[in-house]
């Protein structure tokens, strides 16, 4: 049974001509060890699975029929969300038996489409893009495919997508030390059904390297929808932590936040001692304990995690039922489920601790004092 995590819904208009496709088949290796036990889109961020935040946006846009393209730990999605009725949605699931790439995963769900177009989402992007505006751009321009494009300060780390003045996409360029534009693919698309049905499903297909360039070569109209709304790829631990904090503080929008916007989110069943400090958009999930004198700043404590007296947790993710010992210090760390960290331990600089590991008192230090 899932919680009632989506708010609103009253009076929302439905867009029956549009389906939604959510690509959630990846293994999420950049977020290991957390993804050893849960697929990335199901990791709690700001108190609920990331996917719940995305589904809230889809429903707010008036789309009700959602197809999940799954593969890794596929059963987790259907067991948690079921048919989607509790969220006011109709969910269907397609399991990818062999890896088909991003394009192949889209083509693989073609038989379940009902409308003439589909909103398509990469399952690890947190964005405030107005989906109704994106759909309006698609319809106004008569595009075959429309892409949400966002501008970044340093596009050298991304492939870039130049457009003409009317929004027509002219190229899909690989990473370059001298990019011609600061516009990048933001991971949300609108595809006409005919385009989806043309994607091969008998082999892997990259939407970025094959489908999009192929559309341009064939003369199809591919349009970029550029906006300046919030955008973050949640693939890395640092981005996951920042994205969660931005949701908690109201910087990133969501209809699914299970509490008021503020400097911290403490869910029902989570306890924080009076002398402890929880700040920076941190999340204390259900069953968590933050003991006297402890500091939790800009971090995510997953259900059942415990932070002992005097411990400091900054910019980190602490897995389910993990224990952080007295006076220990975590900074930029990822702690797996069920880890037991003893007293006076220091774990810093991007360290990752795998599920079930036990670290004895004072046995790992980044400084000479103990």
Order of alpha helices (4+ residues) and beta strands (2+ residues): beta-beta-beta-alpha-beta-alpha-beta-alpha-beta-beta-alpha-beta-beta-alpha-alpha-beta-beta-alpha-beta-beta-beta-beta-beta-beta-beta-beta-beta-beta-beta-beta-beta-beta-beta-beta-beta
